[in-house]
Amino acid sequence: MKTNKYRHICKDIENKIKSNEFREYLPPVKDLISQYTTTQATISKALRILKQNGLLSYEKGIGNKINDNQQKNISGLNIGVMLPVRPKETSEQNRQHMRLLRGFCSGAHFYNSRISLFINSDRKKEQSLLSRLAESRDLDALVYFPLTVDYFIEKSQALLRKMKFPVITRNFHNDHKICRIDYTDDDIMKEIFKCIPADLPVYFISINYPVYWVNNREKYFQENFKLVNKKSVIKNLKKMYSENHMHPRLLQMAGYQSLEANFSNLEFPCVMIGVNDAVALGAMQYLLQKQISIPGQVSLFGIDCSSRAGRGVIASADLSLYRYAVNCMKIIHCRQSRLTGKNVLLRLPVKIISPAGFLVK
């Protein structure tokens, strides 16, 4: 009940700021306690959230000041979300879309805003949609997911630059005038290496496939590994991969075959890092087949690997799509006027979820 109460108080204060009932400063805390018939702890929690969202700032000896230009930016926005839906979606891709939509709707609901969903199913439709949205006066912001990364880089930049409202995308490309919000590969590797004991050999299980996220994760693996322990031997286990698409089953097979080909050269106990969740799952299958204890003999890391898929033995860098979407909504509502036409990368915090008995420092 307390959670519902402080959220209700947050929304009510936001509405009163928007309607100019509260101007310049909020009433004293004692008055707010009396007005909402609640405790000081609940009011303090509500005010703390409003400060985190950039709506208030505390001035010592005076009180809680309403930040300039917040009245018109805090709620009641119409936010467009453009999602790619391909003809042959896998069940996992459908689940990812549902997680995103739940996060967007939850975040928008908190600010009394609404979501306008645009489905992008082919390249012609994407161009048509972007052209129409560039002229739109109804949207206050757009969260854009391209049909393919390459197509986004080549064809869509000019239309996105025409938008007179903030355009948010993921960290696909360092394009100017586009705000990017994402978990970064650098942060992922840094958080993983915080958990690795300095005296264990580390193996990075990757794939030989020229895509940006594979190259980035290999690069930051090398950089962070050298920072942590220069004496340990870096063994980068690669399996040639030349498929036209990256189906999870094929990636899982690549992880399995990488360990199969290099098993005789491994030292135990050790740490293994899969370049993504599917590769880590393939490695896990081979290790369990060889009766190698996880996490007893091998501390195995995946990236965004669910505890169910990892059977509770794989540690994972949690890149929650739901949390990503909620944070997008929070950033849009708190910084809307400062995001339009900006080339900024806002980094979301990465959490490591470790199973019991995991080898950590």
GUGU-389197 format. One record per atom (N, C-alpha, C): residue in one letter; z, x, y. Coordinates in steps of 0.001 Angstrom, whole numbers, padded with zeros to 6 digits, always signed. Layout:
<sites>
aZXY/...
</sites>
This chain:
<sites>
m+000000+000821-001209/m+000000+000000+000000/m+000000+000857+001262/k+000692+002000+001221/k+000722+002863+002391/k-000671+003351+002748/t-001445+003692+001688/t-002807+004169+001932/t-003611+003119+002675/n-003520+001857+002221/n-004249+000785+002883/n-003777+000617+004323/k-002490+000777+004548/k-001950+000558+005884/k-002430+001620+006866/y-002356+002891+006492/y-002754+003915+007461/y-004261+003879+007711/r-005054+003506+006692/r-006499+003363+006919/r-006774+002192+007863/h-006035+001116+007676/h-006187-000041+008569/h-005833+000345+010005/i-004780+001134+010156/i-004368+001568+011497/i-005442+002464+012117/c-006015+003376+011311/c-007103+004242+011803/c-008252+003409+012361/k-008695+002438+011571/k-009828+001613+011995/k-009493+000813+013241/d-008276+000289+013288/d-007888-000528+014432/d-007835+000305+015714/i-007305+001522+015610/i-007257+002401+016787/i-008670+002769+017224/e-009556+003059+016254/e-010952+003368+016588/e-011604+002208+017337/n-011387+000991+016845/n-011976-000185+017493/n-011441-000366+018913/k-010164-000087+019095/k-009576-000235+020428/k-010071+000849+021383/i-010347+002026+020847/i-010952+003076+021683/i-012363+002659+022084/k-013101+002126+021099/k-014486+001719+021365/k-014561+000590+022388/s-013603-000332+022318/s-013604-001471+023248/s-012901-001150+024566/n-012505+000136+024708/n-011823+000607+025923/n-010443-000013+026134/e-009869-000572+025076/e-008491-001047+025185/e-007540+000142+025314/f-007869+001228+024589/f-007160+002490+024766/f-008067+003419+025564/r-007573+003936+026685/r-008371+004829+027524/r-007599+006117+027799/e-008282+007205+027701/e-007755+008543+027982/e-006659+008967+027009/y-005582+008175+026900/y-004484+008541+026005/y-004063+007338+025166/l-003597+007629+023944/l-003009+006569+023124/l-001606+006249+023629/p-001106+005058+023323/p+000294+004757+023645/p+001224+005720+022907/p+002454+005880+023361/p+003412+006745+022656/p+003589+006307+021205/v+003975+007260+020369/v+004139+006983+018938/v+005130+005848+018705/k+006210+005808+019490/k+007202+004738+019327/k+006574+003368+019534/d+005685+003272+020527/d+005018+001993+020788/d+004072+001624+019647/l+003385+002630+019074/l+002478+002362+017954/l+003258+001896+016726/i+004428+002500+016492/i+005273+002084+015363/i+005671+000621+015518/s+006049+000261+016733/s+006451-001122+016996/s+005259-002072+016911/q+004118-001640+017441/q+002929-002492+017476/q+002414-002806+016076/y+002434-001792+015186/y+001894-001981+013838/y+002982-002280+012802/t+004212-002373+013252/t+005348-002683+012372/t+005331-001797+011130/t+005404-000504+011365/t+005325+000445+010257/t+006262+001615+010518/t+006148+002653+009711/t+007031+003809+009835/t+006352+004928+010621/q+007155+005884+011050/q+006611+007026+011780/q+005697+007860+010883/a+006037+007950+009589/a+005209+008731+008658/a+003804+008149+008548/t+003701+006816+008495/t+002389+006171+008381/t+001566+006375+009649/i+002210+006222+010810/i+001510+006454+012083/i+001063+007908+012181/s+001928+008829+011786/s+001588+010258+011852/s+000386+010575+010972/k+000327+009946+009789/k-000800+010180+008888/k-002095+009642+009483/a-002025+008464+010092/a-003212+007880+010726/a-003693+008754+011884/l-002750+009232+012708/l-003121+010078+013848/l-003691+011414+013378/r-003147+011938+012281/r-003653+013208+011759/r-005109+013078+011327/i-005455+011962+010690/i-006844+011736+010272/i-007757+011609+011487/l-007303+010884+012506/l-008108+010725+013720/l-008327+012072+014409/k-007337+012947+014356/k-007494+014288+014944/k-008465+015125+014121/q-008362+015031+012789/q-009287+015767+011923/q-010722+015308+012134/n-010892+014037+012434/n-012227+013484+012672/n-012739+013766+014080/g-011930+014446+014889/g-012374+014828+016222/g-012236+013753+017278/l-011515+012684+016976/l-011385+011589+017938/l-010244+011813+018921/l-009223+012539+018477/l-008043+012771+019307/l-007728+014257+019365/s-007020+014644+020393/s-006434+015984+020463/s-005069+015849+021129/y-004124+016650+020668/y-002757+016526+021184/y-002547+017476+022352/e-002041+016952+023454/e-001687+017764+024613/e-000171+017809+024726/k+000368+019004+024618/k+001814+019173+024596/k+002456+018610+025857/g+003472+017798+025650/g+004201+017217+026762/g+003560+015982+027356/i+002326+015647+026887/i+001630+014478+027443/i+001401+013423+026362/g+000746+013830+025256/g+000504+012874+024185/g-000852+013066+023540/n-001311+012040+022831/n-002576+012094+022099/n-003729+011677+023002/k-004573+012652+023345/k-005687+012422+024262/k-006926+011982+023488/i-007603+010962+024011/i-008866+010512+023423/i-009965+011450+023902/n-010660+012082+022962/n-011696+013045+023334/n-012862+012358+024027/d-013496+013075+024942/d-014608+012521+025715/d-015762+012125+024809/n-016447+011064+025190/n-017677+010597+024535/n-017473+010191+023082/q-016216+009885+022700/q-016004+009456+021324/q-016173+007953+021159/q-015983+007201+022259/q-016006+005754+022126/q-017299+005232+021514/k-018426+005833+021857/k-019696+005286+021395/k-020198+005928+020105/n-019481+006935+019579/n-019991+007658+018429/n-019167+007491+017159/i-018090+006743+017213/i-017169+006798+016090/i-017422+005757+015021/s-018046+004652+015323/s-018220+003626+014301/s-019396+002730+014649/g-019717+001845+013710/g-020775+000874+013944/g-022168+001465+013974/l-022387+002587+013273/l-023701+003220+013272/l-024579+002650+012161/n-025878+002784+012344/n-026847+002446+011303/n-027437+003758+010795/i-027084+004139+009578/i-027460+005450+009039/i-028476+005268+007919/g-029629+005892+008076/g-030661+005832+007048/g-030421+006876+005969/v-030647+006502+004731/v-030555+007432+003598/v-031873+007346+002839/m-032578+008473+002747/m-033882+008518+002087/m-033755+009303+000788/l-033877+008592-000336/l-033698+009210-001649/l-035019+009252-002416/p-035278+010355-003140/p-036477+010416-003980/p-036232+009730-005319/v-037134+008862-005714/v-037055+008227-007028/v-038400+008430-007711/r-038415+009272-008724/r-039663+009583-009423/r-039916+008567-010526/p-041180+008427-010951/p-041514+007410-011966/p-040721+007544-013258/k-040490+008779-013726/k-039772+008980-014988/k-038432+009657-014711/e-037502+008877-014199/e-036169+009394-013914/e-035354+009487-015203/t-034623+010594-015363/t-033711+010700-016493/t-032437+009929-016181/s-031660+009659-017214/s-030406+008935-017003/s-029465+009734-016108/e-029493+011078-016212/e-028636+011912-015372/e-029057+011819-013908/q-030363+011790-013647/q-030830+011647-012263/q-030415+010298-011687/n-030469+009259-012503/n-030009+007945-012046/n-028525+007971-011708/r-027745+008650-012540/r-026304+008754-012272/r-026046+009532-010983/q-026835+010574-010743/q-026672+011346-009508/q-026941+010481-008284/h-027991+009668-008350/h-028298+008775-007231/h-027165+007774-006999/m-026589+007268-008082/m-025501+006305-007942/m-024266+006952-007324/r-023982+008210-007698/r-022839+008905-007094/r-023054+009092-005594/l-024273+009482-005228/l-024585+009648-003810/l-024426+008333-003054/l-024989+007270-003605/l-024932+005976-002918/l-023500+005478-002779/r-022692+005660-003822/r-021289+005249-003724/r-020579+006024-002624/g-020868+007336-002539/g-020245+008151-001499/g-020695+007755-000108/f-022002+007519+000065/f-022509+007108+001376/f-021906+005766+001797/c-021871+004827+000864/c-021336+003495+001186/c-019844+003556+001491/s-019108+004353+000726/s-017671+004485+000961/s-017397+005120+002321/g-018137+006201+002631/g-017945+006864+003918/g-018336+005983+005088/a-019444+005244+004945/a-019889+004357+006025/a-018912+003201+006220/h-018379+002680+005115/h-017441+001559+005202/h-016193+001945+005993/f-015744+003175+005815/f-014544+003628+006527/f-014742+003554+008037/y-015985+003820+008491/y-016275+003814+009924/y-016921+002506+010388/n-016895+001496+009523/n-017476+000202+009873/n-018961+000336+010223/s-019642+001231+009530/s-021073+001445+009737/s-021846+000900+008543/r-023172+000922+008641/r-023972+000413+007532/r-025033+001428+007119/i-025471+001304+005869/i-026467+002198+005289/i-027793+001460+005149/s-028873+002084+005617/s-030229+001581+005369/s-030879+002515+004354/l-031177+001996+003172/l-031696+002825+002085/l-033219+002785+002062/f-033835+003970+002004/f-035291+004096+001907/f-035618+004850+000621/i-036452+004252-000217/i-036826+004860-001493/i-038149+005596-001331/n-038144+006857-001741/n-039323+007709-001629/n-039831+008021-003033/s-040990+007464-003402/s-041474+007608-004775/s-042724+008474-004903/d-043427+008729-003802/d-044598+009608-003875/d-044843+010232-002506/r-045730+011211-002465/r-045929+011992-001242/r-046524+011164-000108/k-047461+010296-000431/k-048055+009467+000615/k-047014+008538+001222/k-046182+007976+000359/k-045146+007074+000853/k-044139+007830+001712/e-043842+009075+001339/e-042913+009875+002136/e-043449+010081+003544/q-044723+010441+003656/q-045307+010648+004975/q-045305+009361+005795/s-045635+008260+005146/s-045641+006975+005838/s-044240+006597+006321/l-043258+006803+005452/l-041872+006484+005810/l-041392+007340+006979/l-041653+008642+006905/l-041195+009537+007964/l-041879+009218+009293/s-043157+008868+009240/s-043871+008496+010470/s-043243+007263+011104/r-042909+006290+010264/r-042305+005059+010774/r-040898+005316+011319/l-040141+006137+010613/l-038772+006416+011046/l-038734+007243+012327/a-039757+008088+012526/a-039800+008901+013743/a-039887+008036+014996/e-040462+006841+014852/e-040588+005924+015987/e-039464+004893+016035/s-038570+004952+015071/s-037533+003926+014966/s-036491+004059+016073/r-036067+002908+016574/r-034968+002873+017543/r-033718+002241+016942/d-033808+001913+015665/d-032690+001227+015016/d-031711+002188+014358/l-032184+003379+013986/l-031330+004319+013264/l-030549+005206+014227/d-029330+005547+013813/d-028511+006498+014568/d-028502+007871+013919/a-028903+007952+012645/a-028979+009228+011926/a-029753+008991+010633/l-030276+010084+010065/l-031010+009998+008804/l-030534+011109+007878/v-030152+010732+006657/v-029854+011712+005609/v-031079+011756+004708/y-031715+012923+004652/y-033045+013035+004044/y-033025+013935+002810/f-033483+013385+001689/f-033667+014160+000463/f-035163+014170+000148/p-035822+015339+000181/p-037269+015385-000043/p-037638+015103-001490/l-038886+014681-001678/l-039388+014440-003033/l-039411+015738-003820/t-039921+016793-003202/t-039846+018138-003774/t-039528+019104-002651/v-038877+020203-002983/v-038479+021172-001965/v-039692+021790-001286/d-040712+022174-002073/d-041901+022809-001502/d-042619+021873-000538/y-042700+020611-000912/y-043398+019655-000063/y-042646+019447+001243/f-041344+019458+001165/f-040521+019338+002366/f-040813+020496+003323/i-040920+021691+002794/i-041154+022860+003632/i-042536+022794+004274/e-043541+022407+003514/e-044919+022472+003977/e-045318+021310+004880/k-044911+020097+004539/k-045513+018921+005156/k-044617+018104+006078/s-043338+018155+005883/s-042478+017164+006535/s-041769+017650+007791/q-041830+018943+008083/q-041050+019469+009201/q-041446+018850+010539/a-042747+018725+010777/a-043200+018215+012076/a-042684+016803+012334/l-042730+015960+011302/l-042252+014588+011470/l-040743+014548+011672/l-040025+015395+010967/l-038569+015414+011117/l-038163+015888+012508/r-038959+016786+013092/r-038634+017279+014434/r-038823+016209+015503/k-039623+015194+015200/k-039852+014127+016172/k-038681+013155+016267/m-037805+013210+015282/m-036689+012268+015262/m-035792+012483+016485/k-035417+011391+017125/k-034563+011475+018309/k-033098+011232+017968/f-032797+011363+016690/f-031425+011223+016215/f-031178+012333+015199/p-029932+012577+014806/p-029657+013665+013858/p-030336+013447+012509/v-030928+014507+011980/v-031492+014503+010630/v-030659+015461+009791/i-030090+014938+008722/i-029236+015735+007843/i-029964+015933+006521/t-029993+017160+006035/t-030554+017410+004714/t-029666+018418+004004/r-030036+018768+002783/r-029289+019797+002070/r-029864+021159+002432/n-029291+022211+001891/n-029641+023565+002313/n-030894+024065+001597/f-032007+023324+001759/f-033241+023705+001090/f-033949+024853+001798/h-033881+024851+003111/h-034702+025795+003858/h-034121+025962+005253/n-034253+027158+005807/n-033691+027430+007127/n-034630+026929+008225/d-034867+025649+008228/d-035794+025051+009185/d-035079+024749+010493/h-035704+025106+011629/h-035024+024832+012886/h-035088+023349+013220/k-034113+022919+013992/k-033942+021533+014424/k-033571+020593+013281/i-033114+021127+012182/i-032637+020284+011089/i-031240+020748+010695/c-030309+019825+010689/c-028935+020139+010312/c-028810+020085+008794/r-028191+021105+008214/r-028023+021174+006764/r-026547+021124+006409/i-026224+020295+005445/i-024858+020191+004939/i-024919+020426+003437/d-024150+021387+002937/d-024253+021661+001503/d-023131+022584+001044/y-022964+022619-000267/y-022212+023689-000907/y-023162+024888-000963/t-022693+026087-000660/t-023596+027234-000656/t-023352+028109-001882/d-024426+028764-002340/d-024322+029634-003512/d-023380+030801-003260/d-023333+031273-002024/d-022414+032352-001669/d-020965+031915-001890/d-020618+030728-001396/d-019253+030219-001564/d-018932+029952-003032/i-019926+029467-003783/i-019711+029205-005211/i-019293+030484-005926/m-020054+031562-005713/m-019749+032822-006395/m-018430+033424-005917/k-018138+033294-004633/k-016869+033828-004120/k-015682+033124-004769/e-015772+031804-004904/e-014668+031060-005509/e-014530+031392-006991/i-015656+031568-007684/i-015596+031937-009102/i-014935+033301-009266/f-015318+034256-008416/f-014797+035613-008574/f-013330+035734-008184/k-012819+034765-007453/k-011382+034759-007177/k-010582+034525-008457/c-011222+033928-009461/c-010536+033577-010712/c-010713+034629-011804/i-011513+035660-011554/i-011874+036598-012620/i-010947+037811-012615/p-010314+038126-013743/p-009505+039350-013827/p-010374+040586-013633/a-009827+041593-012971/a-010621+042773-012603/a-010982+043648-013794/d-010263+043521-014921/d-010474+044450-016028/d-011392+043908-017122/l-011996+042741-016916/l-012855+042158-017949/l-014332+042350-017620/p-015166+042591-018651/p-016616+042619-018403/p-017119+041224-018043/v-018126+041184-017190/v-018660+039910-016710/v-020146+039840-017040/y-020569+038712-017604/y-021975+038503-017957/y-022499+037292-017191/f-023637+037483-016591/f-024267+036389-015849/f-025463+035890-016647/i-025408+034649-017110/i-026471+034090-017952/i-027431+033327-017053/s-028633+033864-016905/s-029591+033293-015968/s-030887+032940-016685/i-031872+032529-015923/i-033201+032233-016458/i-034236+032932-015594/n-035330+033291-016187/n-036394+033972-015455/n-037362+032922-014920/y-036972+032340-013801/y-037758+031245-013231/y-037669+031334-011716/p-038798+031373-011008/p-038787+031659-009562/p-038458+030448-008696/v-037203+030017-008713/v-036777+028955-007807/v-035644+029497-006944/y-035491+028921-005756/y-034606+029505-004749/y-033156+029570-005209/w-032669+028517-005906/w-031248+028508-006244/w-030921+029518-007340/v-031861+029760-008262/v-031636+030790-009285/v-031571+032165-008625/n-032527+032443-007740/n-032550+033740-007048/n-031299+033940-006197/n-030875+032873-005501/n-029681+032977-004655/n-028438+033274-005473/r-028276+032562-006580/r-027063+032750-007382/r-027034+034131-008026/e-028191+034633-008442/e-028237+035999-008970/e-027883+037007-007878/k-028425+036791-006701/k-028168+037701-005580/k-026682+037745-005236/y-026069+036565-005100/y-024657+036535-004710/y-023748+036950-005858/f-024199+036779-007098/f-023448+037319-008232/f-023353+038831-008110/q-024492+039479-007871/q-024504+040935-007741/q-023613+041386-006586/e-023719+040708-005448/e-022946+041112-004272/e-021447+040951-004502/n-021037+039818-005027/n-019611+039568-005212/n-019035+040403-006342/f-019835+040663-007368/f-019342+041468-008474/f-019033+042883-008008/k-019891+043437-007180/k-019661+044793-006677/k-018413+044847-005808/l-018160+043764-005074/l-016976+043733-004227/l-015697+043673-005058/v-015756+042975-006193/v-014553+042781-007000/v-014245+044001-007855/n-015250+044524-008531/n-014985+045604-009474/n-016242+046446-009667/k-016262+047629-009095/k-017445+048476-009175/k-017573+049177-010526/k-016466+049245-011286/k-016491+049994-012540/k-017032+049171-013703/s-016898+047863-013647/s-017349+047029-014758/s-018866+047047-014861/v-019343+046875-016072/v-020784+046887-016318/v-021339+045487-016090/i-022380+045391-015278/i-023028+044103-015043/i-024106+043919-016100/k-024014+042862-016866/k-025016+042569-017885/k-025636+041219-017552/n-026837+041270-017088/n-027528+040054-016676/n-028439+039608-017813/l-028038+038593-018555/l-028775+038149-019736/l-029818+037125-019329/k-031088+037467-019467/k-032154+036567-019033/k-033040+036167-020200/k-033452+034940-020190/k-034419+034441-021156/k-035664+034029-020387/m-036823+034506-020817/m-038056+034128-020131/m-038219+032613-020151/y-038575+032080-019008/y-038700+030626-018892/y-039930+030325-018052/s-040898+029645-018635/s-042159+029436-017919/s-042609+027981-017956/e-041658+027052-018134/e-042023+025639-018164/e-042353+025148-016755/n-043139+024080-016687/n-043512+023525-015393/n-042382+022718-014764/h-041452+022290-015563/h-040312+021567-015018/h-039051+022072-015708/m-037909+021765-015131/m-036661+022336-015621/m-035806+021232-016225/h-036166+020799-017410/h-035410+019754-018082/h-034088+020335-018586/p-032988+019589-018450/p-031684+020111-018884/p-031660+020608-020326/r-032380+019937-021222/r-032376+020376-022624/r-033024+021748-022784/l-034087+021992-022021/l-034749+023292-022093/l-033867+024382-021494/l-033167+024057-020420/l-032250+025027-019824/l-031085+025321-020771/q-030621+024288-021450/q-029542+024472-022420/q-030005+025396-023549/m-031244+025199-023974/m-031812+026059-025015/m-031929+027502-024521/a-032272+027669-023233/a-032382+029017-022669/a-031038+029733-022704/g-029945+029009-022375/g-028616+029609-022436/g-028233+030000-023848/y-028549+029137-024806/y-028265+029408-026223/y-029017+030651-026695/q-030315+030707-026390/q-031147+031809-026873/q-030820+033127-026172/s-030351+033059-024932/s-029948+034282-024232/s-028803+034970-024967/l-027794+034184-025353/l-026667+034773-026082/l-027082+035208-027483/e-027928+034426-028104/e-028391+034766-029450/e-029086+036125-029459/a-029892+036397-028437/a-030652+037649-028377/a-029783+038843-027994/n-028656+038591-027320/n-027853+039696-026788/n-026448+039768-027370/f-026171+038977-028389/f-024799+038851-028880/f-024221+040181-029357/s-025039+041003-029998/s-024535+042266-030555/s-024084+043242-029474/n-024529+043039-028233/n-024172+043950-027140/n-022962+043484-026329/l-022404+042331-026678/l-021316+041771-025881/l-019975+042393-026249/e-019095+042468-025260/e-017726+042930-025468/e-016783+041751-025255/f-015761+041656-026090/f-014786+040573-025978/f-013384+041159-025840/p-012489+040502-025074/p-012699+039287-024275/p-013562+039580-023050/c-014165+038536-022509/c-015060+038719-021372/c-015142+037422-020567/v-015883+037511-019471/v-016162+036349-018628/v-017665+036123-018617/m-018086+034876-018760/m-019506+034530-018671/m-019703+033466-017605/i-020769+033629-016827/i-021090+032676-015769/i-022502+032160-016010/g-022637+030867-016227/g-023960+030266-016374/g-024551+029973-015008/v-025851+030185-014864/v-026488+029963-013568/v-026430+028490-013162/n-026300+027597-014149/n-026026+026185-013848/n-025315+025562-015045/d-025065+024270-014982/d-024267+023626-016024/d-024976+023619-017377/a-026291+023367-017388/a-027018+023283-018658/a-027039+024630-019375/v-027259+025712-018640/v-027270+027050-019238/v-025887+027380-019809/a-024834+027013-019086/a-023471+027258-019574/a-023190+026460-020847/l-023698+025232-020917/l-023493+024414-022120/l-024209+025015-023327/g-025411+025564-023097/g-026125+026230-024184/g-025372+027452-024681/a-024798+028220-023744/a-023991+029381-024123/a-022756+028947-024908/m-022137+027852-024477/m-020954+027341-025171/m-021291+026971-026617/q-022422+026323-026822/q-022817+025931-028176/q-022952+027144-029092/y-023574+028205-028582/y-023759+029392-029420/y-022420+030064-029719/l-021556+030163-028718/l-020257+030810-028917/l-019405+030046-029930/l-019403+028723-029832/l-018632+027926-030782/l-019206+028043-032191/q-020529+028152-032280/q-021171+028330-033583/q-020751+029657-034211/k-020539+030665-033359/k-020101+031982-033827/k-018576+032066-033956/q-017912+030927-033769/q-016457+030829-033875/q-015740+031737-032870/i-016330+031834-031686/i-015699+032552-030578/i-014835+031556-029806/s-013588+031903-029589/s-012655+030994-028923/s-012936+030917-027422/i-013061+029676-026929/i-013214+029421-025491/i-012057+028504-025079/p-011232+028878-024118/p-011330+030058-023252/p-010529+031262-023727/g-010124+031312-024999/g-009302+032423-025475/g-009989+033768-025391/q-011188+033885-026006/q-011918+035153-025995/q-012958+035230-024879/v-013448+034085-024469/v-014464+034040-023410/v-014050+033015-022360/s-013965+033464-021118/s-013779+032539-019998/s-015168+032162-019501/l-015559+030929-019742/l-016928+030494-019457/l-016957+029598-018226/f-017784+029989-017258/f-017956+029214-016028/f-019305+028503-016036/g-019289+027244-015659/g-020515+026526-015347/g-020503+026188-013864/i-021588+025650-013376/i-021656+025223-011975/i-021958+023736-011966/d-020998+022961-011489/d-021084+021502-011474/d-021206+020944-012890/c-020353+021433-013766/c-020361+021010-015167/c-019211+020030-015391/s-019504+018844-015878/s-018463+017838-016074/s-017538+018253-017214/s-016269+017852-017110/s-015299+018202-018148/s-015668+017563-019478/r-016318+016400-019419/r-016728+015728-020655/r-017809+016532-021365/a-018830+016964-020617/a-019908+017751-021223/a-019387+019103-021698/g-018480+019692-020924/g-017947+021006-021272/g-016820+020969-022273/r-016523+019791-022827/r-015502+019617-023873/r-014132+020141-023445/g-013908+020198-022157/g-012607+020636-021662/g-012343+022113-021792/v-013376+022935-022068/v-013155+024377-022225/v-013926+025194-021190/i-014851+024580-020468/i-015637+025297-019459/i-015025+025067-018082/a-014787+026160-017364/a-014381+026034-015963/a-015628+025751-015135/s-015458+025024-014048/s-016638+024620-013292/s-016393+024676-011794/a-017431+025113-011075/a-017436+024962-009619/a-017849+023521-009346/d-016923+022745-008827/d-017147+021307-008658/d-017970+021043-007399/l-019212+020608-007589/l-020098+020283-006468/l-020315+018769-006466/s-019251+018043-006234/s-019279+016589-006355/s-020274+015959-005384/l-021216+015178-005919/l-022171+014471-005064/l-021479+013374-004266/y-020494+012731-004873/y-019737+011701-004153/y-019035+012316-002942/r-018367+013456-003167/r-017667+014125-002066/r-018658+014619-001017/y-019830+015076-001473/y-020878+015501-000538/y-021265+014350+000386/a-021507+013169-000198/a-021954+012021+000595/a-020872+011557+001564/v-019620+011520+001106/v-018519+011114+001988/v-018399+012074+003167/n-018526+013380+002892/n-018449+014371+003968/n-019613+014250+004936/c-020797+013904+004433/c-021942+013660+005323/c-021608+012564+006327/m-021045+011467+005831/m-020701+010353+006710/m-019647+010764+007734/k-018676+011525+007283/k-017617+011972+008192/k-018191+012852+009301/i-019051+013797+008926/i-019627+014721+009908/i-020525+013978+010891/i-021321+013039+010386/i-022212+012276+011268/i-021408+011497+012302/h-020340+010856+011880/h-019568+010034+012808/h-018762+010867+013798/c-018361+012056+013387/c-017536+012881+014274/c-018363+013757+015202/r-019584+014088+014788/r-020355+015064+015567/r-021750+014570+015914/q-021972+013286+015911/q-023333+012764+016035/q-024094+013348+017216/s-023487+013316+018390/s-024194+013763+019590/s-024468+015261+019575/r-023723+016010+018742/r-023896+017465+018710/r-024811+017932+017584/l-025366+017018+016795/l-026205+017397+015664/l-027692+017204+015925/t-028046+016388+016907/t-029452+016092+017161/t-030202+017358+017554/g-031285+017646+016810/g-032116+018801+017128/g-031465+020143+016881/k-030432+020185+016051/k-029708+021434+015822/k-030081+022058+014479/n-030134+023397+014470/n-030300+024130+013221/n-028947+024725+012866/v-028158+023978+012128/v-026833+024452+011733/v-026652+024217+010240/l-025875+025086+009616/l-025507+024910+008216/l-024006+024671+008158/l-023626+023476+007767/l-022218+023125+007626/l-021858+023260+006151/r-020933+024162+005852/r-020610+024498+004466/r-019455+023640+003972/l-019666+022995+002836/l-018611+022192+002234/l-017771+023064+001304/p-016467+022823+001243/p-015612+023652+000384/p-015909+023441-001096/v-015880+024538-001850/v-016131+024509-003296/v-014795+024579-004027/k-014599+023687-004991/k-013371+023700-005789/k-013688+024166-007208/i-012796+024987-007772/i-012931+025425-009159/i-011977+024609-010022/i-012522+023961-011034/i-011714+023178-011972/i-011622+023967-013270/s-010405+024378-013635/s-010210+025235-014807/s-009454+024496-015899/p-009847+024694-017169/p-009098+024092-018282/p-007796+024838-018539/a-006924+024234-019312/a-005650+024873-019655/a-005899+026153-020448/g-005119+027185-020174/g-005239+028441-020901/g-006370+029318-020428/f-006965+028974-019280/f-008109+029738-018789/f-007649+031094-018277/l-008499+032126-018493/l-008158+033471-018046/l-008354+033571-016542/v-007279+033620-015797/v-007354+033757-014343/v-006448+034885-013909/k-006622+035303-012647/k-005792+036387-012127/k-004344+035946-012045/
</sites>
